[in-house]
Amino acid sequence: MKVARESFLTSFFKLESAGGIVLMLAAILAVVCANTPLQGYYALLLDTPVEIKIGTLEIAKPLLLWINDGLMAIFFFLVGLELKRELIEGELADKRKIILPAVGAVGGMLVPALIYLYCNAGDSAALKGWAIPAATDIAFALGILALLGSRVPISIKIFLTSLAIFDDIGAILIIAVFYTAKISLISLIVVACCIPILILFNKHSVESKSLYVMVGVIMWAAMLKSGVHATLAGILLALFIPIKSKATADYSLLKDLEHDLRAMVAFVVLPVFAFANAGISFAGIGAEQVFHPVPFGIALGLFVGKQVGVFGFCWVAVRLKLARLPQGMSWGGLYGTAALCGVGFTMSLFIGSLAFEETAINFLFDERLGIILGSLASGLVGFFVLHFNLRSGLRSDKKEIL
């Protein structure tokens, strides 16, 4: 029995959709805790004060903010590593292949944001959440895509991944520019002092992980105190990790770190974040709450805005001959992929926490409701559109063979 259990777990974690499934289960567990007698314990856990003090340096935050500011820095570090690898050696290194997903990403961020702004025009506090529906959750989207099995053309997977990478770049820029608190000049000077050290490490191909971690932790703490969101320290650190080794031709510190962190992020960091942020109580929920401008704007932005933005901008780019559909992708496949981009769970929750955690009016309930509804609807539509499109494609292939 023990051997069979280990075999099942090993097989499960090898699944392409495993990360998305664990993420979904963590979110469901959070909702269960928030809607049962466990609600008090759930809130108590997230409000648990955690304090680190070294001399005059003191960082004291509730557990929820340690997860959002600290644990998610590891996620952004991995995103940074993936971005650097893709830009140097991956799909984004070929300019001809990046035009269509880049155009789609722009549309997929612009249209949802405009829909949200339209729904919340006149409410200055609610307008702070304009970027929430602009984000795409690549872990969930690829997890749903993996449920369709080997029928999915590699071109669709590459397109979705490339689009999500541009989407991540946009989200990083939005966080850096629009979601910063009061700036501390002294803390930013400490961050700036870390940069020459990292440049020196990179120039000399330093391959000591502990040295990069040490500088990264200092930079994260300084960024946390600076007012610029601390998770950006992860992106900044990743840019200086060497992708090639001067000593060993077949070794890459960047790829090694990426390999080490991928499972940790997929099965620990993102599920813990989802558990901490998705706990929404549905007690007393009604049409008034669903159609409140904040959740309605988010849901509409994710569900309608992503489809219109991604598909519409890509259609225009192809018609103007600025780009062309990847081989093996039909217009139906593009539309289904555009719908999957409306799954904005993790990044949308993260941006939502930045947008509303310091406002006088608490929109967190509204924000999470809109994200859940919009992401759920987008995931279902994307799955079924691709399911029927790929099935009809298989039928067409069989007819040609016959």
C-alpha positions in Angstrom: 0.0 0.0 0.0 2.8 2.4 0.8 4.5 1.8 -2.5 1.3 2.5 -4.4 0.7 5.7 -2.5 4.2 6.9 -3.3 3.8 6.0 -6.9 0.5 8.0 -7.1 2.1 11.1 -5.5 5.1 10.8 -7.8 2.9 10.5 -10.9 0.7 13.4 -9.7 3.5 15.9 -9.2 4.8 15.1 -12.6 1.5 16.2 -14.2 1.7 19.5 -16.1 -1.5 20.5 -14.4 -0.4 19.6 -10.9 0.5 23.1 -9.9 -2.8 24.5 -11.0 -4.7 21.7 -9.2 -2.9 22.3 -5.9 -3.5 26.1 -6.3 -7.2 25.5 -6.8 -7.4 23.2 -3.8 -5.7 25.8 -1.6 -8.2 28.4 -2.8 -11.2 26.1 -2.1 -9.8 25.3 1.4 -9.6 29.0 2.1 -13.2 29.5 1.1 -14.3 26.6 3.2 -12.4 28.0 6.2 -14.1 31.4 5.7 -17.6 30.0 5.5 -17.5 27.5 8.4 -16.9 27.7 12.2 -13.2 27.7 11.2 -13.5 31.3 10.2 -12.3 32.6 13.5 -9.2 30.4 13.5 -8.5 31.3 9.8 -8.6 35.1 10.6 -6.5 34.5 13.8 -3.9 32.7 11.8 -3.6 35.4 9.2 -3.5 38.2 11.8 -0.7 36.4 13.8 2.0 39.0 14.4 5.5 38.1 13.2 8.4 40.2 14.2 12.1 40.2 13.2 14.5 42.6 15.0 18.2 43.0 14.4 19.6 46.0 16.3 17.6 49.1 15.3 16.2 47.3 12.2 12.7 46.0 13.0 10.2 44.4 10.7 6.8 43.6 12.3 3.9 42.5 10.2 0.9 40.2 10.5 1.4 36.8 8.9 -0.7 37.8 5.9 1.6 40.6 4.9 4.7 38.4 5.4 3.2 36.0 2.9 2.3 38.8 0.4 5.5 40.9 0.8 8.0 38.1 1.7 6.9 34.8 0.3 5.8 36.3 -3.0 9.2 37.8 -3.5 10.4 34.3 -4.2 7.6 34.0 -6.8 8.8 37.2 -8.5 12.4 36.1 -8.4 11.4 33.0 -10.3 9.4 35.1 -12.8 12.5 37.3 -13.2 14.7 34.2 -13.9 12.2 32.9 -16.5 12.0 36.3 -18.2 15.8 36.6 -18.5 16.1 33.1 -19.9 13.3 33.6 -22.4 14.7 36.9 -23.6 18.2 35.5 -24.1 17.7 31.9 -25.2 13.9 31.2 -25.3 10.9 32.1 -27.4 11.3 35.8 -26.8 14.8 35.8 -28.3 13.2 35.5 -31.8 11.6 38.9 -32.6 9.4 37.4 -35.3 7.6 35.1 -32.7 7.0 37.7 -30.1 5.0 40.3 -32.0 1.6 38.5 -31.8 1.8 37.6 -28.1 3.1 41.1 -27.3 0.2 42.7 -29.1 -2.2 40.3 -27.4 -0.8 41.1 -24.0 -1.2 44.9 -24.6 -4.8 44.4 -25.6 -5.3 42.0 -22.7 -4.2 44.6 -20.2 -5.6 47.7 -21.8 -9.2 46.7 -22.5 -9.9 45.1 -19.0 -8.5 48.2 -17.3 -10.7 50.5 -19.4 -13.8 48.4 -18.6 -13.0 48.6 -14.9 -12.4 52.3 -15.1 -15.8 52.8 -16.9 -17.6 50.7 -14.3 -16.1 52.7 -11.4 -15.9 56.2 -12.9 -16.4 58.9 -10.2 -15.2 56.8 -7.3 -11.6 57.7 -6.5 -11.1 55.0 -3.9 -12.5 52.2 -6.2 -10.4 53.5 -9.2 -7.2 52.3 -7.4 -8.1 48.8 -8.4 -8.0 49.5 -12.2 -5.1 47.1 -12.7 -6.7 44.1 -11.0 -8.4 42.6 -14.1 -5.3 43.3 -16.3 -3.4 40.4 -14.8 -3.2 36.8 -16.0 -2.5 33.8 -13.8 -0.2 31.6 -15.9 -0.1 28.7 -13.4 -3.9 28.4 -13.5 -4.2 29.0 -17.3 -1.5 26.4 -18.2 -3.1 24.0 -15.7 -6.5 24.3 -17.4 -4.7 23.9 -20.8 -3.0 20.7 -19.5 -6.3 19.2 -18.7 -7.0 19.0 -22.5 -4.0 16.6 -22.8 -1.7 16.0 -25.8 -4.3 17.3 -28.3 -3.2 20.9 -27.5 -0.7 22.0 -30.2 2.6 23.2 -28.9 2.0 26.5 -30.7 -0.9 27.3 -28.3 1.2 26.5 -25.3 4.1 28.7 -26.5 1.7 31.5 -27.4 0.0 31.5 -24.0 3.3 31.3 -22.2 4.8 34.1 -24.2 1.7 36.3 -23.7 1.8 35.6 -20.0 5.5 36.7 -19.9 4.6 40.0 -21.5 1.7 40.2 -19.1 4.0 39.7 -16.1 6.3 42.5 -17.4 3.3 44.8 -17.6 2.2 43.8 -14.1 5.7 44.4 -12.7 5.8 47.9 -14.3 2.4 48.7 -12.9 3.3 47.6 -9.4 6.6 49.6 -9.6 5.0 52.8 -10.9 1.5 52.9 -9.5 1.5 50.9 -6.2 4.2 52.4 -4.1 3.8 54.0 -0.7 5.7 57.0 0.6 9.3 56.8 -0.6 12.2 56.5 1.8 15.3 57.9 0.2 17.8 56.3 2.7 16.3 52.8 2.0 16.5 53.4 -1.8 20.2 54.3 -1.3 20.8 50.9 0.3 19.0 49.2 -2.6 21.2 51.3 -5.0 24.4 50.2 -3.1 23.4 46.5 -3.7 23.4 47.0 -7.5 27.2 47.5 -8.0 27.8 44.4 -5.9 25.4 42.4 -8.1 27.0 43.8 -11.3 30.4 42.7 -9.9 29.1 39.2 -9.2 27.6 38.9 -12.6 30.7 40.2 -14.4 32.9 37.7 -12.7 30.3 34.9 -13.0 30.1 34.3 -9.3 28.2 31.1 -8.8 27.7 31.1 -5.0 24.0 30.9 -4.3 24.5 32.0 -0.7 26.2 35.3 -1.8 23.3 36.2 -4.1 20.8 35.2 -1.4 22.6 37.4 1.2 22.5 40.5 -1.1 19.0 39.7 -2.1 17.7 39.6 1.5 19.4 43.0 2.2 17.9 44.4 -0.9 14.4 43.0 -0.1 14.5 44.5 3.5 15.6 47.9 2.1 12.9 47.8 -0.6 10.3 46.9 2.1 11.3 50.0 4.1 11.6 52.2 1.0 7.9 52.3 0.1 8.5 50.5 -3.3 6.9 47.1 -3.1 9.4 44.6 -1.7 8.6 41.8 -4.2 10.3 43.9 -6.9 13.6 43.0 -5.2 13.1 39.5 -6.5 12.9 40.7 -10.1 15.9 43.0 -9.7 18.0 40.2 -8.2 17.1 37.8 -11.0 18.4 40.2 -13.7 22.0 39.8 -12.3 22.0 36.0 -12.1 24.5 34.7 -14.7 23.0 32.5 -17.4 26.3 31.1 -18.5 29.3 29.8 -16.5 32.9 30.8 -17.4 34.2 27.7 -15.6 31.8 25.0 -16.8 30.4 25.2 -20.3 27.3 23.1 -19.6 26.4 24.7 -16.3 24.0 27.7 -15.8 23.4 29.1 -12.3 20.2 30.8 -13.6 18.7 27.5 -14.9 19.8 25.7 -11.8 18.0 28.2 -9.6 15.0 28.1 -11.9 14.9 24.3 -11.6 15.2 24.4 -7.8 12.6 27.0 -7.3 9.9 25.9 -9.8 8.5 23.1 -7.6 8.7 25.2 -4.4 6.8 28.1 -6.0 4.2 25.8 -7.7 3.5 23.6 -4.6 4.3 25.9 -1.7 4.5 29.6 -2.4 1.5 30.1 -4.7 -0.8 27.7 -2.8 0.0 29.4 0.6 -0.6 32.8 -1.1 -4.0 31.5 -2.4 -5.0 30.1 0.9 -4.1 33.4 2.7 -5.9 35.6 0.2 -8.9 33.7 -1.3 -10.8 33.2 2.0 -14.0 35.1 1.1 -17.2 34.7 3.1 -20.4 34.3 1.1 -22.7 34.9 4.0 -25.4 37.4 3.0 -24.2 37.7 -0.5 -26.8 38.8 -3.1 -27.2 40.6 -6.4 -26.3 43.9 -4.7 -22.9 42.6 -3.8 -22.3 40.9 -7.2 -23.3 43.9 -9.2 -21.4 46.4 -7.0 -19.1 48.4 -9.4 -15.9 47.0 -8.0 -16.5 43.2 -8.3 -18.6 43.7 -11.4 -15.9 45.8 -13.1 -13.3 43.2 -12.2 -15.4 40.2 -13.4 -16.4 42.0 -16.6 -12.8 43.1 -17.2 -11.4 39.5 -16.8 -14.2 37.7 -18.6 -15.1 40.2 -21.4 -12.1 42.5 -21.5 -9.4 39.7 -21.8 -11.3 38.0 -24.6 -11.9 41.2 -26.5 -8.5 42.7 -25.8 -6.3 39.6 -26.6 -8.4 38.2 -29.5 -9.3 41.6 -31.0 -5.7 43.1 -30.9 -4.3 39.8 -32.4 -7.0 39.8 -35.1 -6.1 43.4 -36.1 -2.4 42.6 -36.1 -2.9 39.6 -38.4 -5.2 41.5 -40.7 -2.7 44.3 -41.0 0.0 41.7 -41.6 2.1 42.8 -38.7 2.0 39.2 -37.4 0.6 35.8 -38.4 -1.1 33.0 -36.5 1.4 30.4 -35.3 1.4 27.1 -37.2 -1.2 24.8 -35.8 -3.3 27.5 -34.2 -6.8 28.3 -35.6 -8.9 31.4 -34.9 -11.0 29.2 -32.6 -7.9 28.1 -30.8 -6.8 31.7 -30.4 -10.2 32.7 -29.0 -10.1 29.8 -26.5 -6.6 30.9 -25.4 -7.8 34.5 -25.1 -10.6 33.3 -22.8 -8.0 31.5 -20.6 -6.1 34.7 -20.2 -9.1 35.9 -18.2 -8.0 33.6 -15.3 -6.3 36.3 -13.2 -6.4 34.6 -9.9 -3.0 34.9 -8.2 -1.7 38.1 -9.8 -5.1 39.8 -9.6 -5.3 39.0 -5.9 -1.8 40.3 -5.4 -2.5 43.6 -7.2 -5.9 43.8 -5.3 -4.1 43.6 -2.0 -1.8 46.4 -3.0 -4.6 48.6 -4.3 -7.0 48.4 -1.4 -5.0 47.3 1.7 -4.3 50.9 2.7 -7.5 52.6 1.6 -10.0 54.0 4.1 -12.8 52.0 2.5 -12.3 48.2 2.6 -12.9 46.7 -0.9 -11.2 43.4 -0.2 -14.5 41.5 -0.2 -15.5 43.1 -3.4 -12.2 42.5 -5.1 -12.0 38.8 -4.3 -15.6 38.2 -5.3 -15.0 39.8 -8.7 -11.7 37.9 -9.3 -13.3 34.5 -8.4 -16.3 35.0 -10.6 -14.3 36.4 -13.6 -11.6 33.8 -13.4 -14.1 30.9 -13.0 -16.2 32.0 -16.0 -13.0 32.6 -18.1 -11.6 29.2 -17.3 -14.8 27.4 -18.1 -15.3 29.2 -21.4 -11.6 28.8 -22.4 -11.6 25.1 -21.6 -14.8 24.3 -23.5 -14.0 26.4 -26.5 -10.6 24.7 -26.8 -12.1 21.3 -26.1 -14.6 21.5 -29.0 -12.2 23.3 -31.3 -9.5 20.7 -30.8 -12.0 17.9 -31.2 -13.3 19.2 -34.5 -9.8 19.7 -35.6 -9.1 16.0 -34.9 -12.2 15.1 -36.9 -11.0 17.2 -39.8 -7.6 15.4 -39.7 -9.3 12.0 -39.8 -11.4 13.0 -42.8 -8.3 14.1 -44.7 -6.6 10.8 -43.9 -9.7 8.9 -45.1 
